Amino acid sequence: MSEKNLPLTVIGGYLGAGKTTLINDLLTNSDIGRVAIIVNDFGEINIDESLILSHDGDTISLANGCICCSLVDGFAETLTQIKDRSGQIDRVVIEVSGVGEPRKIAQWGHTPGFSLDGVVVLVDPCSVIERSEDSYVGETVCSQIMGADLILLSRCDLLEEQEIKSVETWLKGLTQASVLRNPVSPSLLFGLDKVGQEQESSSIDHVSATFEFSDSIDLAALTLWEKSRPTGVVRVKGFLKINDRSEEITEIQMCGPNLTLRASQSKTQKRVLVAIATPRTPKASVVKWLKLLSPAK
């Protein structure tokens, strides 16, 4: 039996962008399953003491099945320990330090036992433009943003709508990543909808559409289809038979602008994709886009 690959998500952002607040929310969110969160310093994480089952050196085990691990022994050792517990974990989240490079850390998602799920960078819209122009930290701030698959705006409640739109426009000049406003559904951050099943969602949550394919797809057609992605679509995942690839079934993952293809480890023979979009994205437009990939009869 093939080894289980744990989805690995990297969360970055400059100092004060709201990473720790997001991590605290994830540790108490039952919708994302059992998550292993890797942090630099336990002291920055405010874990509800009622959730803590044990605190064994560099690992905190929580009652909801989550664990929190420190980086005292480095990435290689910490990921090995998590991989040894892969049967008890559904996904891995790495919090990068405020001055770190999330895209570089994301390379750990390509190590055996893991699959890169995406790079999420938090941005404080109140200060990001000013910081980007700072001679000392501007290069770091811009590099973090340009390495993101998804941008998550924090503290939007402190700005007027027009001010937020101004920051969103500025960001689109710097990156092709999807720009979201916090709070968002975990489905947008992690692509949690089940492949092959229609999901009921509220208008303030997310939009999900599923389409099954009866025929195999040409790789060139997939490339062209990707470029026509509707603005609101943040994530796509599923399985296809691709004519130009040797494996029987190919797993498809799209996070923001990045499309990843890999040989499927699933036993499924279904050829199906699920697309997840931001609230108020017309579902009809998402379904129409999925159907574009189906060869015309």
TORVEX-523187 format. One line per 10 residues: number of its first residue (from 1); for each residue y negated, x, z of C-alpha. Coordinates in pm, 1 decimal, m for minus. Example, Ala and Ser with C-alpha at 12.3 -4.5 7.8 and 13.67 -1.06 7.14 Angstrom:
TORVEX-523187
1) 450.0/1230.0/780.0 ~ 106.0/1367.0/714.0
//
This chain:
TORVEX-523187
1) 0.0/0.0/0.0 ~ m346.5/131.5/m87.1 ~ m576.7/236.5/193.5 ~ m835.9/m15.5/306.4 ~ m1188.4/86.5/210.9 ~ m1458.2/m4.6/461.3 ~ m1792.7/m112.3/307.4 ~ m2062.5/130.3/423.9 ~ m2429.6/28.8/431.0 ~ m2714.6/271.8/500.3
11) m3028.0/143.2/675.4 ~ m3339.4/359.5/653.8 ~ m3715.3/337.6/677.1 ~ m4003.2/535.5/821.2 ~ m4076.5/550.5/1195.2 ~ m4171.3/210.0/1334.8 ~ m4053.9/10.9/1031.2 ~ m3820.5/m207.7/1238.7 ~ m3478.2/m43.7/1193.3 ~ m3379.2/m63.2/1560.1
21) m3474.8/m430.8/1581.4 ~ m3251.7/m501.3/1280.8 ~ m2964.2/m301.2/1433.6 ~ m2991.5/m497.4/1758.2 ~ m2975.6/m821.5/1561.2 ~ m2666.9/m704.3/1370.5 ~ m2481.4/m619.3/1690.9 ~ m2505.0/m980.8/1804.5 ~ m2459.7/m1150.8/1465.3 ~ m2112.9/m1304.8/1434.1
31) m2163.9/m1379.0/1061.8 ~ m2109.0/m1018.7/952.5 ~ m1773.9/m970.7/1125.5 ~ m1669.6/m663.3/1320.7 ~ m1917.6/m389.6/1242.0 ~ m1928.4/m23.1/1339.3 ~ m2288.8/90.4/1368.1 ~ m2365.4/463.4/1367.6 ~ m2689.8/563.9/1539.0 ~ m2856.5/887.6/1644.1
41) m2941.7/778.4/1998.4 ~ m2787.2/503.3/2213.4 ~ m3107.0/498.6/2418.3 ~ m3298.7/331.6/2135.7 ~ m3050.0/44.3/2103.7 ~ m3095.4/m249.7/2338.5 ~ m2739.9/m379.3/2374.5 ~ m2685.3/m687.3/2589.5 ~ m2486.8/m557.9/2887.8 ~ m2280.2/m876.3/2893.8
51) m2138.1/m776.2/2553.2 ~ m2026.9/m424.7/2653.7 ~ m1651.7/m390.9/2713.1 ~ m1651.1/m13.7/2753.8 ~ m1873.4/291.4/2710.7 ~ m1650.1/586.8/2631.5 ~ m1863.6/892.7/2567.9 ~ m1994.2/857.3/2212.5 ~ m1864.7/503.3/2150.1 ~ m1965.1/165.5/2292.5
61) m1714.5/m118.2/2238.9 ~ m1848.6/m473.6/2240.0 ~ m1679.1/m802.3/2323.6 ~ m1747.7/m939.7/1973.3 ~ m1535.7/m668.4/1809.9 ~ m1829.3/m447.2/1711.1 ~ m1862.2/m82.4/1808.2 ~ m2164.7/145.1/1829.5 ~ m2111.1/518.3/1767.1 ~ m2343.5/813.9/1816.5
71) m2371.4/1113.8/1584.4 ~ m2316.2/1380.8/1849.9 ~ m2025.2/1533.3/1654.5 ~ m2176.9/1482.4/1308.1 ~ m2099.3/1244.4/1021.4 ~ m1759.7/1381.6/925.5 ~ m1611.1/1353.7/1275.1 ~ m1769.3/1014.5/1345.2 ~ m1648.5/862.5/1016.7 ~ m1298.6/999.2/1076.9
81) m1289.7/824.1/1413.7 ~ m1405.1/499.3/1253.6 ~ m1152.2/527.7/970.0 ~ m876.4/564.6/1230.2 ~ m983.3/220.4/1358.8 ~ m1021.3/62.2/1013.5 ~ m780.8/m217.1/1106.3 ~ m1025.8/m328.2/1376.7 ~ m1348.3/m296.2/1171.5 ~ m1482.9/m496.1/874.9
91) m1781.1/m278.4/775.1 ~ m1987.2/25.9/870.4 ~ m2366.2/52.1/905.5 ~ m2546.5/386.1/938.4 ~ m2899.4/393.7/1078.5 ~ m3089.7/691.2/937.1 ~ m3363.6/859.0/1139.8 ~ m3721.6/761.6/1053.8 ~ m3783.0/1086.0/865.5 ~ m3436.8/1104.5/705.8
101) m3330.0/1051.4/343.6 ~ m3116.5/733.6/320.7 ~ m2996.7/806.3/m34.5 ~ m2857.8/1144.5/71.0 ~ m2676.5/989.7/368.5 ~ m2534.2/726.2/131.7 ~ m2313.6/995.7/m25.4 ~ m2085.8/956.6/277.0 ~ m2000.9/613.6/137.3 ~ m1802.2/785.1/m138.6
111) m1564.7/964.2/101.1 ~ m1200.3/847.0/123.4 ~ m1160.6/529.7/325.8 ~ m1511.8/399.4/253.5 ~ m1704.7/233.9/m28.9 ~ m2081.6/240.3/m54.7 ~ m2220.4/m111.8/m9.6 ~ m2586.0/m23.4/m56.9 ~ m2900.5/140.3/81.9 ~ m3140.7/m90.6/266.8
121) m3485.7/50.4/348.3 ~ m3717.4/m129.0/589.6 ~ m4087.1/m121.0/510.3 ~ m4378.4/m216.4/734.6 ~ m4618.9/m390.2/495.3 ~ m4904.4/m341.0/741.3 ~ m4902.5/37.3/702.6 ~ m4681.2/146.9/412.5 ~ m4954.3/196.9/150.4 ~ m5171.8/396.3/389.5
131) m4875.7/610.2/495.3 ~ m4775.7/670.6/133.8 ~ m5112.8/835.4/79.2 ~ m5086.7/1058.0/388.1 ~ m5059.8/1424.3/294.4 ~ m4804.1/1488.9/569.8 ~ m4568.7/1190.0/553.0 ~ m4646.2/1028.0/217.3 ~ m4374.9/1211.5/25.7 ~ m4111.1/1108.5/280.4
141) m4219.2/743.8/278.3 ~ m4214.7/721.7/m101.5 ~ m3883.7/908.1/m129.6 ~ m3717.6/663.1/110.2 ~ m3844.6/367.0/m91.9 ~ m3738.5/515.3/m426.6 ~ m3386.5/574.6/m289.2 ~ m3334.5/212.1/m185.1 ~ m3117.1/m56.5/m341.8 ~ m3284.8/m323.6/m130.3
151) m3628.1/m317.3/34.5 ~ m3669.7/m531.6/347.4 ~ m4025.8/m610.9/454.2 ~ m4068.2/m639.1/831.3 ~ m4359.0/m789.8/1027.4 ~ m4461.6/m1024.8/746.2 ~ m4581.4/m1267.2/1012.0 ~ m4876.0/m1032.8/1080.5 ~ m5019.8/m1058.4/728.6 ~ m5160.2/m1326.4/502.3
161) m4958.3/m1429.7/197.8 ~ m5189.9/m1252.3/m43.8 ~ m5167.6/m929.0/154.8 ~ m4785.6/m941.6/142.4 ~ m4791.1/m1006.5/m232.6 ~ m5020.0/m708.2/m278.0 ~ m4766.0/m483.7/m101.7 ~ m4479.7/m634.0/m306.1 ~ m4667.7/m556.9/m626.9 ~ m4729.8/m200.0/m510.5
171) m4360.2/m157.1/m428.0 ~ m4253.3/m279.9/m771.4 ~ m4457.4/2.7/m920.0 ~ m4253.7/249.5/m714.7 ~ m3898.0/112.6/m727.9 ~ m3667.7/m124.2/m914.6 ~ m3502.3/m229.5/m587.9 ~ m3505.9/m595.3/m488.5 ~ m3781.1/m666.3/m233.0 ~ m3691.6/m912.7/44.7
181) m3887.3/m1047.9/338.2 ~ m3730.7/m1037.5/683.0 ~ m3562.2/m1237.2/827.5 ~ m3295.1/m1277.4/560.4 ~ m2941.3/m1406.6/543.8 ~ m2672.7/m1141.0/607.3 ~ m2530.0/m1247.7/269.5 ~ m2831.2/m1086.8/103.0 ~ m2795.9/m762.8/298.1 ~ m2418.4/m731.9/275.4
191) m2299.9/m975.4/6.3 ~ m2078.8/m1173.6/244.1 ~ m1994.1/m1478.8/31.7 ~ m1622.3/m1504.0/m42.8 ~ m1534.8/m1426.4/m402.5 ~ m1397.1/m1725.1/m587.7 ~ m1525.5/m1988.7/m346.4 ~ m1835.3/m2201.1/m380.7 ~ m2052.9/m2174.5/m70.4 ~ m2273.6/m2441.7/80.2
201) m2609.7/m2293.1/175.7 ~ m2940.4/m2429.9/295.5 ~ m3265.8/m2390.5/105.2 ~ m3389.9/m2139.1/362.8 ~ m3072.1/m1928.7/353.3 ~ m2963.3/m1803.3/12.3 ~ m2838.8/m1925.7/m324.6 ~ m2481.5/m1857.3/m428.4 ~ m2307.8/m1923.7/m760.4 ~ m1951.4/m1850.2/m870.8
211) m1803.7/m1829.0/m1220.0 ~ m1446.0/m1760.4/m1334.1 ~ m1370.3/m1576.6/m1657.7 ~ m1070.2/m1649.2/m1876.0 ~ m1108.0/m1345.0/m2102.7 ~ m1161.5/m973.2/m2061.4 ~ m1510.5/m823.9/m2100.5 ~ m1638.7/m534.0/m2309.2 ~ m1812.4/m261.0/m2109.9 ~ m2106.9/m266.9/m2350.8
221) m2147.7/m641.4/m2292.4 ~ m2148.2/m583.6/m1916.2 ~ m2424.6/m325.1/m1950.8 ~ m2643.6/m558.5/m2155.2 ~ m2574.1/m849.5/m1919.2 ~ m2678.2/m644.0/m1617.2 ~ m3021.3/m580.2/m1769.5 ~ m3088.9/m954.8/m1799.7 ~ m3041.7/m1020.8/m1425.9 ~ m3273.7/m1295.0/m1295.7
231) m3538.1/m1169.8/m1051.7 ~ m3397.4/m1355.7/m750.9 ~ m3040.9/m1219.2/m779.5 ~ m2988.6/m955.3/m511.7 ~ m2612.9/m908.7/m507.6 ~ m2311.4/m964.6/m732.3 ~ m1949.6/m897.2/m653.5 ~ m1611.3/m988.3/m789.9 ~ m1334.5/m884.8/m1026.0 ~ m1312.7/m854.2/m1404.4
241) m1074.3/m723.4/m1667.7 ~ m1279.5/m473.6/m1870.6 ~ m1146.1/m372.2/m2211.9 ~ m1278.2/m16.6/m2195.7 ~ m1125.9/68.1/m1856.6 ~ m766.1/162.6/m1787.2 ~ m711.5/m29.7/m1463.7 ~ m573.2/m383.3/m1472.5 ~ m859.9/m531.8/m1269.9 ~ m1201.6/m376.1/m1203.0
251) m1399.9/m451.6/m886.4 ~ m1767.3/m524.6/m958.6 ~ m2043.1/m460.1/m703.4 ~ m2415.3/m496.9/m771.4 ~ m2670.5/m426.7/m500.1 ~ m3027.5/m456.5/m619.5 ~ m3047.4/m265.9/m949.2 ~ m2731.0/m59.4/m894.9 ~ m2402.4/m162.3/m1058.0 ~ m2077.1/m4.9/m936.2
261) m1738.1/m34.2/m1106.4 ~ m1414.7/80.5/m946.1 ~ m1044.4/10.5/m973.2 ~ m961.2/m293.1/m762.5 ~ m760.0/m241.0/m444.6 ~ m715.6/m615.0/m409.2 ~ m395.0/m791.4/m509.8 ~ m595.1/m1064.7/m678.1 ~ m557.2/m1122.5/m1051.1 ~ m860.5/m1351.7/m1059.1
271) m1146.4/m1270.1/m1292.6 ~ m1439.8/m1408.6/m1101.8 ~ m1793.1/m1313.8/m998.4 ~ m2016.4/m1447.5/m723.2 ~ m2392.6/m1393.3/m744.3 ~ m2614.3/m1417.6/m435.0 ~ m2986.0/m1481.4/m474.6 ~ m3294.2/m1525.5/m260.7 ~ m3394.0/m1870.9/m132.1 ~ m3552.3/m2106.5/m384.9
281) m3402.9/m1918.6/m681.3 ~ m3291.4/m2196.2/m922.6 ~ m2914.1/m2206.4/m904.1 ~ m2897.3/m2321.4/m1264.6 ~ m3056.9/m1994.9/m1379.5 ~ m2802.1/m1791.5/m1180.9 ~ m2509.4/m1989.6/m1325.9 ~ m2652.9/m1954.2/m1676.8 ~ m2677.6/m1577.7/m1628.8 ~ m2315.1/m1552.5/m1513.8
291) m2202.0/m1752.8/m1816.4 ~ m2378.4/m1510.1/m2050.9 ~ m2104.5/m1259.8/m1970.4 ~ m1833.0/m1494.4/m2094.6 ~ m1746.6/m1421.2/m2460.4 ~ m1846.1/m1701.6/m2695.4 ~ m1563.2/m1898.9/m2844.9
//
